[in-house]
Amino acid sequence: MIKVGIVGMNSGNAHPVSWSSIINGVFDGQLISELGYPAVSAYLEANRDTIGIREARVSHIWTQDMELSAKIARCCGIEHPCQELEDMIGEVDAVIIARDDAEYHKELAEPFLNVNIPVFIDKPLAINRADLAWFSAMHDAGKFIM
């Protein structure tokens, strides 16, 4: 079983909820709607028979707000809301950075890439040349970034 960590939340972006539900094959539509994402709830319900990845599980979540992390964990079947981002290190096999505000991507990816944990990063990867050069150097050093 591949254990995945979900990282981050930003305004208007439901990716932590949708990706966790799709991977885990578990969701509470009412809680997702209460979080402000009724369209995500409807999408998941309409596709209930196609969600879930047997070989993977979102097991950990960290957002900037522990209360929000716990709510997302409850509605998506995530066992471990994390107090600190680094609490996932040694516990997950891969990380999804689910924020789409790219100015934080380097900061959020760095602890995981430094210990060779593969990272999937929401678009856009970077919005400045310095961060793009950093990601390029990490990729050239053999770090797995998608």
ABEGO torsion letter per residue (X at the ends): XBBBBBBEBBBGBAAAAAAAAAAAGBBBAAAAAAAGBAAAAAAAAAAAAABEBAABBBABBBBABAAAAAAAAAAAGBABBBABAAAABGABABBBBABABAAAAAAAAAAAAAAGBBBBBBOBABABAAAAAAAAAAAAAGBBBX
